[in-house]
């Protein structure tokens, strides 16, 4: 059994939510300190499987700038971030690109796309 204090970043109030359970089993026995349902959902997800949007850049080919800023279209599991960065390093993009253009659909099977967040 583990207890974690999780700061809710869903809104500026920054409630500290205390979650107890077994994250490996996906079990939560108590969740206290949230002021709204969004915070409860955030803290429980953060306790069991934290997610983060990956923001980085991809090499370009034949463009004026050497790198294009990219991000995932939705949060992906935090524990995949290092592996995801290794995958991004293998990629190269060519112009033209604009924000929102999909570079890799269903990036690493996460359900999120890797998309451009800048232009080439
Ligand atoms: S629990 Fe609700 S009120 Fe508190 S920080 Fe999270 S979203 Fe804001």
Boltz pocket constraint, residues with backbone or C-beta under 6 A from the ligand:
constraints:
  - pocket:
      binder: B
      contacts: [[A, 8], [A, 9], [A, 10], [A, 11], [A, 12], [A, 13], [A, 14], [A, 15], [A, 33], [A, 34], [A, 35], [A, 36], [A, 37], [A, 38], [A, 39], [A, 40]]
      max_distance: 6.0
